[in-house]
Amino acid sequence: MKKVHIFLFFLLSYLGSMAQNTTCTPATFSVLDPAWTFSSGINWGGYNNPANGCAPDTGIITPGVGGNNPGSFLTPTLVSDGHSLNVAFDIFRFNSNLSCNSWSNYACPTSMDIDFQVGNTIIPAITDLLLPPNGPNNNPRVSTTFAMPAAIPTGTVYRLRISFKPKSGSGNCNQPGTKYVFDNFYACPATSPDVIDAINDSYCDATNGDLVVNGNVSNNDLSFSGANVVYSVISAPIANGSTTPGGATLVLNPDGTFTITRTDPLQSVFTFTYLMTETTIGQTDMAQVVVCFSEGGPVPVQLSAFTAARKNGIVSLTWKTEHESELAQFQIERNSGNGFLSIGSVKPMNAVNGSGYQFNDELPSKLASSYRLRIIEKDGKYSFSTVKSITALPESVVVYPNPSNGQVQVFIDAATGHLIDITLFNQTGSRIRQFNNYRNRYLSLTGLETGNYLIRVQNRTTGKTTVEKLTVL
């Protein structure tokens, strides 16, 4: 939903007595405050907001980093109150046409600088802050807190200068054909309470009706004292096992109360996603609600928790159900870059009141991986859990297969653009192959004779060296 009111920045007294910045200073960019100043190539304009169902919105549009003119922009005038400052905003990375479905992760590690500008003097506030990956699987909200320097005492008038760039040390990373949209900005003294938290919820019990279920998504959500919170729908109800909305209608009121009406009596479990918005400071958070109907056939499973964690060389998966019936198996699937593949299964207990489960991946990939559960019913139908991701081991190197028949793949977990030197030594320590300034993520070695080898991978960008043993049979 398009913002319906305009937040005003602090007005300075014409008599020169400055009011302290003791409340949050927001900007939703529904209408541009002319006090914002842009460098060449940056402008205010329209886009479709992917965090709000691609609804029409407006924000600051800037070229992606590494281009001809990444630029910077200045906020309107602020006044120091001596406290640390919390700055937050939404940022989306699109293609040059600002297509909503082109929202994606940064092509390389991307960071931002925030500086104070007092008159013509620039004072660094925060430098080279690494931004989250962006993209549909990540939260577009960025928040950071930094101290007010001694050079800006209470009552000092200043502006914030914001700019984006490749993360230092990540090499020469251009992002041609991309644009960023900067939106829902606010600056708050760090002493101000400003946290909201939308929490996943479920309505699955014997009191649910056969056609209509009523609830309130705000019951478990967290907000600070005095917050002005409203709710809106991000995705309409989707039936269990489906990927598109259908089978039920939803009315979600601004206060969080909702009514979901089933239109397909053969479906009994639905999921919808909502947006929680604190309108004073523009902060948002998303959560998901699962609704189960008591009639129309038994609910096969209600998954209430699913986690994945790497520890001591093992990835441990745990999940919990609130209800189970007519299940055949939980199949565990892993994706380490080559699609989801089954790595094991667990037999369900089919307990009416649910059960807890655990599965250990004792030979996990060192690379970044994703896990999910394929929940298979006795009649062959199946559905998927949410996907849980595990980060890569720092700059890991994987040699596969090992032992080998003379053909081997070397997978290197390093950032795009890093300069890599790869050296292959035989069992006498003699160097037999060398690959300098290697930029790809994997290397294929063929025709190796029987024996033991050492593969040394040197990341010239980070200075780290990794050595792996290889046996050729």
C-alpha positions, 0 to 999 in steps of 0.5 A, a space after each residue: 500500500 502506498 504511503 498515505 502521509 508525509 513525515 516532516 524533518 525537524 524545522 530549525 528555529 529562525 531565531 537560531 535556538 536549535 531544538 535537540 534531535 530527541 525523536 526519530 527523523 523519518 522519510 518515506 519519500 512519498 513526496 520528495 523533501 527538496 532538502 535532500 541533495 543528490 549528486 549527478 545520476 541520482 534522482 527521486 522516482 517511482 518503482 514497484 516495492 517487492 517487499 509489499 507485493 510489487 505495489 507502486 512506491 517511490 524512493 531514491 534511485 541510484 546507479 549500482 556501485 562500480 559504474 560510471 557514476 555511483 554518486 552520493 546524496 545528502 539528508 536534510 539538516 539534522 541537529 545533534 543531541 549528543 547521543 549515538 545515532 541509529 540509521 536505518 533504511 530499505 535498499 533494493 537491487 534491481 536491473 536498470 529497468 527497475 523490474 520488480 522481479 529482478 530484485 536480486 543479491 549484490 553481484 559482489 560484496 557491497 558496502 556503504 559509507 556514512 559521513 557527517 557534513 558540518 558546513 563544508 567539513 566532512 567527518 567520517 561516521 561509519 566506513 565500509 559497512 558490509 551490506 546484507 546480500 539483498 535479494 528475495 531471501 533476505 531482509 532489505 532493511 539495513 540498520 546501523 548505530 554509530 557514536 556522535 564524534 566529539 567534533 559534533 557536540 550537542 546543538 551542532 547542525 549537520 547533514 548525513 552523506 550516504 554513498 555505496 561502493 564495493 567492499 574494500 578488498 573485494 577487488 574491482 567489482 562493477 555492477 553494470 545494468 543495475 540500480 539501487 532504490 533507497 527507501 523508508 529512511 530514518 535516523 534515531 538517537 540510540 536511546 530511543 526504543 525503535 524495535 518491532 518484531 513480527 513473529 510467525 504464528 499458527 492457528 491449528 486446533 480443534 476449535 477452528 471452523 470448517 469454512 472460516 477461521 478468525 485470528 489476530 496476527 498481532 497477538 505474538 508480535 513485539 513493538 515498543 511503547 507508543 508504537 503506531 503499528 499497522 498490518 497489511 498482506 504480502 502474499 494471499 493464502 497458499 494451500 499446503 503443497 502448492 506454490 500459487 495462491 488459491 483455495 481460500 480468501 483472506 481479509 487482514 485488517 490494519 489492527 492485525 485481526 483477520 478472517 480466512 475463508 476456505 473456498 476449496 473443501 479439499 484443502 485444509 492447511 494454508 499459509 499467508 505472509 503479512 507485513 508489520 509496519 511502524 508508521 512513525 519511523 517507517 520500520 517494517 518486518 514480515 512474518 508467516 501464518 499457518 492456518 489449519 481447518 478442522 474438517 475436510 480431511 485430516 491435516 497430514 502434518 503441521 511443522 512448527 520449527 525447523 533449524 540447521 546449524 553447523 558445529 564440530 564438522 557436522 550440520 545438525 537439523 532439528 524439526 518439530 511437528 504439532 500434529 502428524 498423520 498418514 506420513 511415510 517419511 521425512 526425506 532430507 535434501 541438501 543443495 550445495 550448488 548442484 540442486 537439491 539432492 536427498 542425503 537421508 530420511 527419517 521415519 515419522 512417528 505419526 503422533 497426533 500431538 506431534 514429535 521432535 526429530 533430528 538428523 545429522 549430516 556428518 559429511 556436509 559440504 564445506 561450501 555454502 549449503 541449503 537444506 529442506 525437508 521433503 515431507 512424504 505422505 503414505 499416498 505419495 503426495 509430498 510437500 516441502 519445509 522452508 529452506 534453511 541455509 548454512 554458510 560456507 567454512 571461511 575460504 574453504 577448499 574442497 577436493 572431490 573425489 578424494 581418493 581419485 582415479 586421476 580426475 579431480 575437481 577443486 572447489 574454492 570458496 572465495 569471493 568473486 574477483 579474488 586472485 587465486 594461485 593454485 600449485 600441485 606438488 607430488 609426494 617428493 615435494 616437486 611442483 608439477 602444475 601451477 595456475 596463477 591469477 586463477 579467478 574461477 570457483 573450481 578447477 578440473 585436474 585430469 591425467 594424474 598418476 597414482 600417488 599422493 599429492 598436495 594442492 596448495 591454494 593461495 588467496 592473494 586478495 586475503 592472504 590466506 593459504 589452504 593445503 589439501 591432500 589428494 590420493 590418486 589410486 
